Every structure is written in C-alpha cells, then in structure tokens.
Amino acid sequence: MPVPNYSYVAVNISGNEIKGEHTAPDEGGVAVMLHQQGYYPTIIKKAGGMGSVQFGTPKLPIKVVARLCTQVAAMLRSGVPIVRTLEILASEAENKQLKTILDDVNSSIKQGSSFSEAVNPHIDAFPVLFQSMVDAGEASGTLDACLERAGASFTRTAKLNARVKGAMIYPSIILVVMIGMLIVMMTVVVPQFVTIFEDGGAELPAFTQMLMNVSDFMLANAFILIAIAVAVGIMVATFFKTEFGKYNLDKFKTRVPVISKLTNKVYAARFTRSLSSLVAAGVNMPEALEISARTVINTFLKQALLKVVTDVKQGSQLSEALIRMNEFPQLVSSVAKIGEESGELEGMLTQVADYYDDEADVAITSMLTAMEPALILIMAAVVVPILFGVLQPMFGMMDAVQGM
C-alpha cells in the first residue's frame, strides 16, 4: 500500500508562510519534518483529498495545560510509566479536546513514538513553550523536571492573563452602560420632552434645540446609523487583523501612557519566564530566544525581540542586545548582565519574571484605581449636559407660570 502524500501550510518564527507537499505515513510525520526545519504547521491534509487537519483550532486553555504539565511531572516522578500516566489523565480529563489529544498521544506512544513525536501533530493546541520543554526534557532525560518547570510557568501566565482580563471588565461595562444611557436619553427621554415644550409654547435655548434636532435625526435614521456603526466596526476589526494594522495597534499599546507600563511589564514577565525555563532545560540560547519571542503575542515587541535573536546569533551578549532593543524596562537588561557575569542567568531571569508579575499586579490595581473616577467623570460629562439641556426650558416654563 503506497504511503500517502500530504500537503501542508506552515509558518516560522518570522511569520513567513510556506506551502508544499511531503510524503509521510501520517500527519505526525509531516509535522515532525516541519518542526525540524523551524516551521510550525497550520494545516495538514492528504494531497488532493479530504481529511484536513487544522492545527491550533481551538487552543487548549493555558490553565488546563498548566495542570496537565504538573500532573504528568508528579506521576513520572512517582515512577508511573508515561503510557499509564496518560491513560489515567485521559480518563479524568474534563476538557473533551484534551481527552482526545491524550488518547491520540498515548496510542502513538504504544506504536513506538516518543512522547515529543506523539505530541507533535497537536503542537498548535499547546502554548509555544510546551513542545520545546518536552523535546528538551526527553533529550536530557529530565522530562519530569522540565514539565514541572513548564507547569509553573503556565500557572503564573494563566493567573496574570486572568488578572489582565479581569481589569478590562469594569471599564468595558462602564463604556457599554454609558453608550446605552446616551442612546436611551436621545431616543426615549428627549422626545418625551419635545411634546411638553411644544404644548407649553416655551422658547427653547440653542443647546436644547440642538438636542432636539439630534434626537429627531437619530430616530428618523435609526436603521442607517445602525448599519453605519456595524460597517465601521467590521472595517476597524478587519483593519486590526491585517499585519499592518495589528503591528501599529500593538506599537500603540507600548507607547500610550498608563497602558504601556502594564503592557511592557506583562510581556517582560512572559518573555523572561519562558527564556528562563528553556535555558534551565538545556536549550541553546539562540533557539531559546526564538521560542521565547514567539510567546510574546504583541507583534511590535516580537519584531524587536527577533532583532535581539539576530544580534545574539552574531555574537552579542543577551544583555547588550536587550539594551539596543530598548523596549523592555531597563531592569531586564541589567539583570541579564548580572546573570551572564555570575553564570546564574536562569535564576536571575526567574527573579525578574517574578518581579514583573508582581509589578503587573500593582500596575493593574493602580490603573483601576485611577480609571474609576475618570470613567465616572466621563459619564457625567456626557449625561449632565443632556439633562441640563432638557431641564433648563422646564425651569423657564415654571418661572413663567409662577409670574402669571
């Protein structure tokens, strides 16, 4: 029976996409080939046929991966064979995608594949760091220690991600409420006062008349305004999905006051923690830097870090390359220099990652503290003028009645 041909689409650390075909016994063989060349598959399917395998859709939640790494490490350290470990974890898995992956990985191992080879077809379901830690752990015979270190890294990342997302909930709710109040006041409240003013024959101030005109326009063109809002929203979302739009949005996040401090600290923590874990696992510095750069989803910072990778490959020290990059806080390069000079780079990077995790928490708390009164003032600045414009003629009408 002939070995099937597979077509593939893959990307590398620089975001360059390649397409081609490869002869292999299964999708895993294609993924291994691409991984060895520094590429990561996004689609693998039989050439000219069906059965497309979409990699990375969907991603496993990072907290699920963190728990998996910790559990596998603990069971391996206790002497439980990898096959039995995966059987137990698959039977207890609450996440259906994880259960399917573990069953498939276990089946591949039983057929003679190593753990890293068995995981490869599912590489995109895991964080970037996972595969490298597995490869390094198997190569050095310290899979349990590498997975434990990866689990700790993913746990800290999951907590920080949850903190950042939680910080965005409050301003998002306030923004939605403010827009909702504005729409209700202009389309429901203001029109009710129009009838009162018309019946009372009051002379309307210019600002009140403007509110009435805006309200009439919104009611008369409601469907057109909704269509325009939806179209603009789609256009903006599409623009920021383009390479140019995403790059400039990510750059803006690293430059705008308040947000930039949080952004740079979060990514400094993520980069240094990933790099520390990889160096501790025995991965060489250039490769560790490339993988760590991929953990930074901010495209602007990722491009800056790729320049650091290039500098290190050309002979520069990590600390010198980070100084030239000049995007992360200065402490990162200073600690890297101390680590290089003392031979304790791994430990120093872990310390700076812990420090910036804590600093990110402080930055989030400070941002929320400053944001609450600012949002209240913004809401007041929107609502109060409308109320004033509506109530001012009412007071005039009351004065006129009392003077009669």
C-alpha positions as CSV (number, residue, x, y, z in Angstrom):
1,M,0.0,0.0,0.0
2,P,1.6,3.3,-1.1
3,V,2.5,5.9,1.5
4,P,0.0,8.8,1.2
5,N,1.2,12.3,0.2
6,Y,0.2,15.2,2.4
7,S,0.0,18.9,1.5
8,Y,0.7,21.5,4.2
9,V,0.7,25.1,5.2
10,A,3.2,26.3,7.9
11,V,4.8,29.4,9.3
12,N,8.1,30.1,11.0
13,I,9.1,32.5,13.9
14,S,9.2,35.4,11.5
15,G,5.7,34.8,10.3
16,N,6.8,33.6,6.8
17,E,4.3,31.1,5.4
18,I,5.2,28.2,3.2
19,K,3.1,25.6,1.3
20,G,4.1,22.3,-0.1
21,E,3.7,18.5,-0.1
22,H,5.5,15.8,1.8
23,T,5.5,12.0,1.8
24,A,4.9,10.6,5.2
25,P,2.9,7.7,6.9
26,D,0.6,10.1,8.7
27,E,0.1,13.8,9.6
28,G,2.5,13.5,12.5
29,G,5.4,12.7,10.2
30,V,4.7,15.9,8.3
31,A,4.6,17.9,11.5
32,V,7.9,16.5,12.7
33,M,9.6,17.3,9.3
34,L,8.3,20.9,9.5
35,H,9.3,21.3,13.2
36,Q,12.9,20.2,12.4
37,Q,13.1,22.9,9.8
38,G,11.9,25.6,12.2
39,Y,8.3,25.7,10.8
40,Y,5.0,25.2,12.6
41,P,2.1,23.6,10.7
42,T,-1.3,25.4,10.5
43,I,-2.9,22.9,8.0
44,I,-2.0,19.4,7.0
45,K,-4.2,17.3,4.7
46,K,-4.0,14.5,2.3
47,A,-2.9,15.9,-1.1
48,G,-5.9,16.1,-3.5
49,G,-8.2,14.7,-0.8
50,M,-10.3,15.4,2.2
51,G,-9.4,15.0,5.8
52,S,-7.8,18.4,6.5
53,V,-6.2,18.6,9.9
54,Q,-6.4,22.2,11.3
55,F,-3.7,22.8,13.9
56,G,-4.4,25.2,16.8
57,T,-8.1,25.3,16.4
58,P,-9.0,25.6,19.2
59,K,-6.2,26.2,21.6
60,L,-6.3,24.4,25.0
61,P,-6.8,26.9,27.8
62,I,-3.5,27.6,29.4
63,K,-4.7,26.7,32.9
64,V,-5.6,23.2,31.5
65,V,-2.1,22.8,30.1
66,A,-0.6,24.0,33.4
67,R,-2.5,21.4,35.3
68,L,-1.5,18.7,32.7
69,C,2.2,19.5,33.0
70,T,2.1,19.5,36.8
71,Q,0.2,16.2,36.9
72,V,2.4,14.4,34.3
73,A,5.5,15.6,36.1
74,A,4.3,14.4,39.5
75,M,3.3,10.9,38.2
76,L,6.5,10.4,36.3
77,R,8.5,11.4,39.4
78,S,6.5,8.8,41.3
79,G,7.6,6.1,38.8
80,V,4.3,5.8,36.9
81,P,5.1,4.9,33.2
82,I,4.1,7.5,30.6
83,V,1.5,5.3,29.0
84,R,-0.3,4.6,32.3
85,T,0.0,8.3,33.2
86,L,-1.7,9.4,30.0
87,E,-4.4,6.7,30.4
88,I,-5.2,8.0,33.9
89,L,-5.2,11.7,32.9
90,A,-7.3,11.0,29.8
91,S,-9.9,9.1,31.9
92,E,-10.1,12.1,34.4
93,A,-9.9,14.9,31.8
94,E,-12.9,17.2,31.9
95,N,-11.8,19.0,28.8
96,K,-13.0,16.9,25.8
97,Q,-10.3,18.3,23.5
98,L,-7.6,17.4,26.0
99,K,-9.0,13.9,26.4
100,T,-9.0,13.3,22.6
101,I,-5.4,14.6,22.4
102,L,-4.2,12.4,25.3
103,D,-5.8,9.3,23.8
104,D,-4.2,10.0,20.4
105,V,-0.8,10.7,22.0
106,N,-1.0,7.5,24.1
107,S,-1.9,5.5,21.0
108,S,1.1,6.9,19.1
109,I,3.5,6.1,22.1
110,K,2.2,2.5,22.2
111,Q,3.1,2.2,18.5
112,G,6.7,3.2,19.2
113,S,6.7,7.0,19.1
114,S,8.4,9.1,21.7
115,F,6.3,11.5,23.8
116,S,7.6,14.5,21.8
117,E,6.9,12.8,18.5
118,A,3.4,11.8,19.6
119,V,2.6,15.4,20.8
120,N,3.9,17.0,17.6
121,P,0.6,16.6,15.5
122,H,-1.2,18.6,18.2
123,I,1.6,21.1,18.7
124,D,-0.6,24.1,18.0
125,A,-3.2,23.2,20.7
126,F,-0.5,23.9,23.3
127,P,1.5,27.0,24.2
128,V,4.7,27.6,22.2
129,L,6.9,26.7,25.2
130,F,5.3,23.3,25.7
131,Q,6.8,21.4,22.8
132,S,10.3,22.8,23.4
133,M,10.2,21.8,27.0
134,V,9.1,18.3,26.1
135,D,11.8,18.0,23.5
136,A,14.5,19.3,25.9
137,G,13.2,17.0,28.7
138,E,13.4,13.9,26.6
139,A,16.8,14.7,25.2
140,S,18.2,15.3,28.7
141,G,16.3,12.6,30.5
142,T,14.7,15.1,32.8
143,L,11.1,15.2,31.3
144,D,9.5,15.3,34.8
145,A,11.6,18.3,35.8
146,C,11.0,20.2,32.5
147,L,7.3,19.6,32.6
148,E,7.2,20.7,36.3
149,R,9.0,23.9,35.3
150,A,6.7,24.4,32.3
151,G,3.6,23.9,34.5
152,A,4.8,26.5,37.0
153,S,5.4,29.0,34.1
154,F,2.0,28.3,32.6
155,T,0.3,28.7,36.0
156,R,1.9,32.2,36.5
157,T,0.9,33.1,33.0
158,A,-2.7,32.0,33.4
159,K,-3.0,34.0,36.7
160,L,-1.6,37.1,35.0
161,N,-3.8,36.7,32.0
162,A,-6.9,36.3,34.2
163,R,-5.9,39.4,36.1
164,V,-5.5,41.5,32.9
165,K,-8.8,40.3,31.5
166,G,-10.5,41.0,34.8
167,A,-9.1,44.5,34.8
168,M,-10.8,45.1,31.4
169,I,-14.3,44.0,32.6
170,Y,-15.1,47.1,34.7
171,P,-14.2,49.8,32.0
172,S,-16.0,47.7,29.4
173,I,-19.2,47.6,31.4
174,I,-19.0,51.3,32.1
175,L,-18.5,52.0,28.4
176,V,-21.4,49.9,27.4
177,V,-23.6,51.5,30.1
178,M,-22.6,55.0,29.0
179,I,-23.4,54.3,25.4
180,G,-26.7,52.7,26.3
181,M,-27.6,55.6,28.5
182,L,-26.8,58.1,25.8
183,I,-28.9,56.2,23.2
184,V,-31.8,55.9,25.6
185,M,-31.7,59.5,26.6
186,M,-31.6,60.8,23.0
187,T,-34.2,58.4,21.6
188,V,-36.6,58.0,24.5
189,V,-36.2,60.7,27.1
190,V,-35.6,63.7,24.9
191,P,-38.5,63.0,22.5
192,Q,-40.9,62.9,25.5
193,F,-39.9,66.4,26.5
194,V,-40.4,67.7,22.9
195,T,-44.2,67.3,23.3
196,I,-44.1,69.1,26.7
197,F,-42.1,72.0,25.2
198,E,-44.4,72.2,22.2
199,D,-47.6,72.2,24.3
200,G,-46.1,74.8,26.7
201,G,-45.0,77.1,23.9
202,A,-41.6,77.6,25.6
203,E,-38.8,79.3,23.7
204,L,-36.0,76.8,23.6
205,P,-32.4,77.7,24.2
206,A,-30.0,76.9,21.3
207,F,-28.4,73.9,23.1
208,T,-31.8,72.4,23.9
209,Q,-32.9,72.9,20.3
210,M,-29.7,71.2,19.1
211,L,-30.5,68.2,21.3
212,M,-34.0,68.0,19.8
213,N,-32.6,68.1,16.3
214,V,-30.1,65.4,17.1
215,S,-32.8,63.3,18.7
216,D,-35.1,63.7,15.7
217,F,-32.2,62.8,13.3
218,M,-31.4,59.6,15.3
219,L,-35.0,58.5,15.3
220,A,-35.5,59.2,11.6
221,N,-32.3,57.5,10.5
222,A,-32.0,54.7,13.1
223,F,-31.5,51.9,10.6
224,I,-29.0,53.8,8.6
225,L,-27.0,54.8,11.7
226,I,-27.0,51.2,12.9
227,A,-25.8,50.0,9.5
228,I,-23.0,52.6,9.5
229,A,-22.0,51.6,13.1
230,V,-21.9,47.9,12.1
231,A,-19.9,48.7,8.9
232,V,-17.4,50.8,10.7
233,G,-17.0,48.2,13.4
234,I,-16.3,45.5,10.8
235,M,-13.9,47.7,8.9
236,V,-12.0,48.6,12.1
237,A,-11.9,44.9,13.2
238,T,-10.7,43.8,9.8
239,F,-8.0,46.5,9.7
240,F,-6.6,45.5,13.0
241,K,-6.4,41.9,11.8
242,T,-4.1,42.9,9.0
243,E,-0.4,42.7,9.6
244,F,0.0,46.5,9.2
245,G,-3.0,47.3,11.5
246,K,-2.0,44.8,14.2
247,Y,1.6,45.9,14.2
248,N,0.6,49.6,14.7
249,L,-2.0,48.8,17.3
250,D,0.5,46.7,19.3
251,K,3.0,49.5,18.9
252,F,0.4,52.0,20.2
253,K,-0.1,49.8,23.3
254,T,3.6,50.1,24.1
255,R,3.6,53.9,23.8
256,V,0.3,55.2,25.2
257,P,0.6,56.4,28.9
258,V,-0.6,54.1,31.7
259,I,-1.4,51.1,29.3
260,S,2.2,51.0,28.1
261,K,3.6,50.4,31.6
262,L,1.3,47.5,32.1
263,T,1.9,46.1,28.6
264,N,5.7,46.2,28.8
265,K,5.7,44.6,32.3
266,V,3.4,41.8,31.3
267,Y,5.4,40.9,28.2
268,A,8.7,41.3,30.1
269,A,7.5,38.8,32.6
270,R,6.3,36.4,29.9
271,F,9.5,36.6,27.9
272,T,11.9,36.3,30.8
273,R,10.0,33.4,32.4
274,S,9.9,31.5,29.1
275,L,13.6,32.1,28.5
276,S,14.5,31.0,32.0
277,S,12.6,27.8,31.6
278,L,14.2,27.0,28.3
279,V,17.7,27.8,29.4
280,A,17.2,25.6,32.5
281,A,16.0,22.8,30.3
282,G,19.3,23.0,28.3
283,V,18.0,24.7,25.1
284,N,20.8,26.7,23.4
285,M,20.4,30.5,23.8
286,P,19.5,31.4,20.1
287,E,16.8,28.8,20.0
288,A,15.6,29.7,23.4
289,L,15.3,33.3,22.4
290,E,13.4,32.5,19.2
291,I,10.9,30.3,21.1
292,S,10.5,32.9,23.9
293,A,9.9,35.6,21.3
294,R,7.0,33.6,19.9
295,T,5.4,33.6,23.4
296,V,5.1,37.4,23.1
297,I,1.9,37.9,21.1
298,N,2.5,41.7,20.7
299,T,3.8,41.8,17.1
300,F,5.7,45.1,17.6
301,L,7.7,43.6,20.6
302,K,8.1,40.3,18.8
303,Q,9.8,42.0,15.9
304,A,12.1,43.9,18.3
305,L,12.9,40.6,20.0
306,L,13.7,38.9,16.7
307,K,16.4,41.6,16.3
308,V,17.7,40.5,19.7
309,V,17.9,36.9,18.4
310,T,19.8,38.1,15.3
311,D,22.3,40.1,17.5
312,V,22.9,37.1,19.8
313,K,23.5,34.8,16.8
314,Q,26.0,37.3,15.5
315,G,28.0,37.1,18.8
316,S,26.4,39.8,21.0
317,Q,25.6,39.1,24.7
318,L,22.0,38.9,25.6
319,S,22.2,42.0,27.9
320,E,23.8,44.1,25.1
321,A,21.1,43.1,22.6
322,L,18.4,43.9,25.1
323,I,19.9,47.3,25.7
324,R,19.9,48.0,22.0
325,M,16.3,46.8,21.8
326,N,15.3,49.4,24.4
327,E,11.7,48.3,24.6
328,F,11.6,46.4,27.9
329,P,12.3,48.1,31.3
330,Q,16.0,48.6,31.9
331,L,15.9,46.2,34.8
332,V,15.6,43.3,32.3
333,S,18.9,44.0,30.6
334,S,20.6,44.9,33.9
335,V,19.6,41.6,35.5
336,A,20.6,39.7,32.3
337,K,24.0,41.2,32.5
338,I,24.4,40.2,36.2
339,G,23.3,36.7,35.3
340,E,25.8,36.4,32.4
341,E,28.6,37.6,34.6
342,S,27.7,35.3,37.5
343,G,26.7,32.3,35.5
344,E,23.3,32.3,37.1
345,L,21.3,33.6,34.1
346,E,18.4,31.2,34.6
347,G,17.9,32.1,38.3
348,M,18.2,35.8,37.6
349,L,15.7,35.7,34.7
350,T,13.2,33.8,37.0
351,Q,13.6,36.5,39.6
352,V,13.0,39.3,37.2
353,A,9.9,37.4,35.8
354,D,8.5,37.1,39.4
355,Y,9.2,40.8,40.0
356,Y,7.4,41.9,36.9
357,D,4.5,39.6,37.6
358,D,4.1,41.4,40.9
359,E,4.6,44.8,39.2
360,A,1.9,43.9,36.7
361,D,-0.5,43.2,39.5
362,V,0.4,46.6,41.1
363,A,0.0,48.3,37.7
364,I,-3.4,46.8,37.2
365,T,-4.6,47.9,40.6
366,S,-3.2,51.4,40.1
367,M,-4.9,51.6,36.6
368,L,-8.2,50.5,38.0
369,T,-7.9,53.0,40.9
370,A,-7.3,55.8,38.5
371,M,-9.8,54.6,36.0
372,E,-12.9,54.5,38.3
373,P,-13.1,58.3,39.0
374,A,-12.1,59.1,35.4
375,L,-14.9,56.9,34.0
376,I,-17.4,58.5,36.4
377,L,-16.3,62.0,35.2
378,I,-16.6,61.0,31.6
379,M,-20.1,59.6,32.2
380,A,-21.0,62.8,34.0
381,A,-19.6,64.9,31.2
382,V,-21.9,63.1,28.7
383,V,-25.1,62.8,30.8
384,V,-25.1,66.1,32.7
385,P,-25.2,68.4,29.6
386,I,-28.1,66.4,28.2
387,L,-30.0,66.7,31.5
388,F,-29.2,70.4,31.7
389,G,-30.4,71.0,28.1
390,V,-33.7,69.2,28.8
391,L,-34.4,70.7,32.3
392,Q,-33.4,74.3,31.5
393,P,-36.5,75.1,29.5
394,M,-38.6,73.3,32.2
395,F,-37.4,75.8,34.8
396,G,-38.2,78.6,32.4
397,M,-41.7,77.3,31.9
398,M,-42.2,77.1,35.7
399,D,-41.0,80.6,36.2
400,A,-43.4,81.8,33.5
401,V,-46.3,80.1,35.3
402,Q,-45.4,81.5,38.7
403,G,-45.2,85.0,37.2
404,M,-48.7,84.9,35.9
